[in-house]
Amino acid sequence: LEPGNISEVVEVTAGAATVDTTSTAIGSNLNDQLYENLPLQRNVQSLFYLAPGTTDSLGGGRANPSISGGSALDNLYVADGVNITDSAFGGLGVFSRSYGTMGVGINTSFIKEVQVKTGGFEPQYGQSQGGIVNIITKSGTNEYHGAITGFFQPRAFEATRKQSDDFPRVNKFGKRLNDEGYDASFELGGPVPGANKMFFFGSFNPSVQRAIVRGAEGSGLRTLLGDQAHRRLYTKNYSAKLDYGITQNHQLNFSIFGDPTTTNVAPFRTLNIDNTTANSKLDLGTRNIAVRYTGALSSTWTVSASFGQGHNTFDESGFANEYNIVDRTNTTRGNFNAVALGFFEPTEGTTYRGTVDKQKQVSLLGFHTFALGYNYQRGFY
C-alpha cells in the first residue's frame, strides 16, 4: 500500500484595529497589567507620563504634568466619575506654593485603569485647558481575592548623582544625595457576606520615603548636621470601595481614599543656612469621598448622578519664631539664609461637587447621541 499524503492547514485570521467613531478624544488607556509589569515609581503620577503628549511641568511638581502644552495646574483629575481636582490651585492632591505637589490622595494598589485624554475631549470634561486624567479604581468580584506585597528602593541601588554644586558657582544650594523608599501593600476584595449583589474592595499602603541631603559647602548647617541629613515622609494610604447592583440596569458605587502624611523635623526649605532655624515639620493629606449612581432607563437612554467631597490640609510647624533674613552681601559665598524659615502658608480646603447627566441615542437619518448634564461645585478654602 502506498502511504497517503499528509496535509495540514494553518488558518490565520486577524481583524483590523477598530476605531471609535463616537468620540473625538485623543488619549491613552493604561491598565493595571501594564504598570504592574513596568519598572515605574510607586505612585499614581508615574502613570501619567506613559501617555504621549505628557511631559514634566517643572514648577508644578511631578503629579501635575504638562499635557499637550498646557500648564501644570490646567488639568482635570477625575476618579470614579467624580472630580478630585483641588479647587484652590487646580492641581492633584495637596499643592503648596512653597513645596509644589506634596500628596496625591490615591495609591497604585487601588487603581484599575488610568485614561489620559490629551485633546479633543468631550464637553462634559470642563475646567481644563490642559488634559483630562480619568482614574478608574478596583472593585470586588464574586470571589474573595487579596494580596500582600512589599517594595523597597534602597539608596545602594542608586548611582552617584550629578549635583549643581559640583560645578563652579557662587550661590550654593546644597546636595540631594539619594532617595530611598519602603512600602507595603495589603488589599482584599470580594462579596459582602449576607448582602446580595454587594461587593467590597479595600487596601492599605503605608510607606516611608527618605531623602538624604547635605548642607551647602561653607554653611553652618553642613557643620551642624555633618555629611548627611534625612528628610522623611510617613504616608498611610488607604482606600475602600463598595459596589451595589440594585438591579441589572442600576448600579450604586461608594469610594473613599486618602493619604495622611507626616514628616520629621528637617531642612525641607533650604540647605544653605548657618543654623537650624529653618528646619520644619510638615503635616498634610487628602481625603476624597465619591458616591455615584448609574442607570439604564431603556436600551437607548442612560442617566448618571454623582456627589463628591474633597478635603485637603497642609500645615508647617517646628520652626523658630524668628524673622527671615537673607544675606546678599557676601561676594565669595553668594546669597544664603542668615536665619529663620520665612514665608509659610498653612492651608485647608473642602470642595463639594455634584453632577447629573443623561444620554439618549436616536436613530434618525443615521445614528446620533444626545447628552445633557449639570454640574455644581462649591469650594471652601
SULKA-V320433 format. One record per residue. RES is the residue in three letters. BURIAL is I if it has 24 or more other ideal C-beta (glycine too) atoms within 12 Angstrom, else O. Layout:
BEGIN
<<RES/BURIAL> <RES/BURIAL>>
END
This chain:
BEGIN
<<LEU/O> <GLU/O> <PRO/O> <GLY/O> <ASN/O> <ILE/O> <SER/O> <GLU/O> <VAL/O> <VAL/O> <GLU/O> <VAL/O> <THR/O> <ALA/O> <GLY/O> <ALA/O> <ALA/O> <THR/O> <VAL/O> <ASP/O> <THR/O> <THR/O> <SER/O> <THR/O> <ALA/I> <ILE/O> <GLY/I> <SER/I> <ASN/I> <LEU/I> <ASN/O> <ASP/I> <GLN/O> <LEU/O> <TYR/I> <GLU/O> <ASN/O> <LEU/O> <PRO/O> <LEU/O> <GLN/I> <ARG/I> <ASN/I> <VAL/I> <GLN/I> <SER/I> <LEU/I> <PHE/I> <TYR/I> <LEU/I> <ALA/I> <PRO/O> <GLY/I> <THR/I> <THR/I> <ASP/O> <SER/I> <LEU/O> <GLY/O> <GLY/I> <GLY/I> <ARG/I> <ALA/I> <ASN/I> <PRO/I> <SER/I> <ILE/I> <SER/I> <GLY/O> <GLY/I> <SER/I> <ALA/I> <LEU/I> <ASP/I> <ASN/I> <LEU/I> <TYR/I> <VAL/I> <ALA/I> <ASP/I> <GLY/I> <VAL/I> <ASN/I> <ILE/I> <THR/I> <ASP/I> <SER/I> <ALA/I> <PHE/I> <GLY/I> <GLY/I> <LEU/I> <GLY/I> <VAL/I> <PHE/I> <SER/I> <ARG/O> <SER/I> <TYR/I> <GLY/I> <THR/I> <MET/I> <GLY/I> <VAL/I> <GLY/I> <ILE/I> <ASN/I> <THR/I> <SER/I> <PHE/I> <ILE/I> <LYS/I> <GLU/I> <VAL/I> <GLN/I> <VAL/I> <LYS/I> <THR/I> <GLY/I> <GLY/O> <PHE/I> <GLU/I> <PRO/O> <GLN/I> <TYR/I> <GLY/O> <GLN/I> <SER/I> <GLN/O> <GLY/I> <GLY/I> <ILE/I> <VAL/I> <ASN/I> <ILE/I> <ILE/I> <THR/I> <LYS/I> <SER/I> <GLY/I> <THR/O> <ASN/O> <GLU/O> <TYR/O> <HIS/O> <GLY/O> <ALA/O> <ILE/O> <THR/O> <GLY/O> <PHE/I> <PHE/O> <GLN/I> <PRO/O> <ARG/O> <ALA/O> <PHE/O> <GLU/O> <ALA/O> <THR/O> <ARG/O> <LYS/O> <GLN/O> <SER/O> <ASP/I> <ASP/O> <PHE/O> <PRO/O> <ARG/O> <VAL/O> <ASN/I> <LYS/I> <PHE/I> <GLY/I> <LYS/I> <ARG/I> <LEU/I> <ASN/I> <ASP/I> <GLU/I> <GLY/I> <TYR/O> <ASP/I> <ALA/I> <SER/I> <PHE/O> <GLU/I> <LEU/I> <GLY/I> <GLY/I> <PRO/I> <VAL/I> <PRO/O> <GLY/O> <ALA/O> <ASN/O> <LYS/O> <MET/I> <PHE/I> <PHE/I> <PHE/I> <GLY/I> <SER/I> <PHE/I> <ASN/I> <PRO/I> <SER/I> <VAL/I> <GLN/I> <ARG/I> <ALA/I> <ILE/I> <VAL/I> <ARG/I> <GLY/I> <ALA/I> <GLU/I> <GLY/O> <SER/I> <GLY/I> <LEU/I> <ARG/I> <THR/O> <LEU/O> <LEU/I> <GLY/O> <ASP/O> <GLN/I> <ALA/I> <HIS/I> <ARG/I> <ARG/I> <LEU/I> <TYR/I> <THR/I> <LYS/I> <ASN/I> <TYR/I> <SER/I> <ALA/I> <LYS/I> <LEU/I> <ASP/I> <TYR/I> <GLY/I> <ILE/O> <THR/O> <GLN/O> <ASN/O> <HIS/O> <GLN/I> <LEU/I> <ASN/I> <PHE/I> <SER/I> <ILE/I> <PHE/I> <GLY/I> <ASP/I> <PRO/I> <THR/I> <THR/I> <THR/I> <ASN/O> <VAL/I> <ALA/I> <PRO/I> <PHE/I> <ARG/I> <THR/I> <LEU/I> <ASN/I> <ILE/I> <ASP/I> <ASN/I> <THR/I> <THR/I> <ALA/I> <ASN/I> <SER/I> <LYS/I> <LEU/I> <ASP/I> <LEU/I> <GLY/I> <THR/I> <ARG/I> <ASN/I> <ILE/I> <ALA/I> <VAL/I> <ARG/I> <TYR/I> <THR/I> <GLY/I> <ALA/O> <LEU/O> <SER/O> <SER/O> <THR/O> <TRP/O> <THR/I> <VAL/I> <SER/I> <ALA/I> <SER/I> <PHE/I> <GLY/I> <GLN/I> <GLY/I> <HIS/I> <ASN/I> <THR/I> <PHE/I> <ASP/I> <GLU/I> <SER/O> <GLY/I> <PHE/I> <ALA/O> <ASN/O> <GLU/O> <TYR/O> <ASN/O> <ILE/O> <VAL/O> <ASP/O> <ARG/O> <THR/O> <ASN/O> <THR/O> <THR/O> <ARG/O> <GLY/O> <ASN/O> <PHE/I> <ASN/I> <ALA/I> <VAL/I> <ALA/I> <LEU/I> <GLY/O> <PHE/O> <PHE/I> <GLU/O> <PRO/O> <THR/I> <GLU/O> <GLY/I> <THR/I> <THR/I> <TYR/I> <ARG/I> <GLY/I> <THR/I> <VAL/O> <ASP/I> <LYS/I> <GLN/I> <LYS/O> <GLN/O> <VAL/O> <SER/O> <LEU/O> <LEU/O> <GLY/O> <PHE/O> <HIS/O> <THR/O> <PHE/O> <ALA/O> <LEU/O> <GLY/O> <TYR/O> <ASN/I> <TYR/O> <GLN/I> <ARG/O> <GLY/I> <PHE/O> <TYR/O>>
END
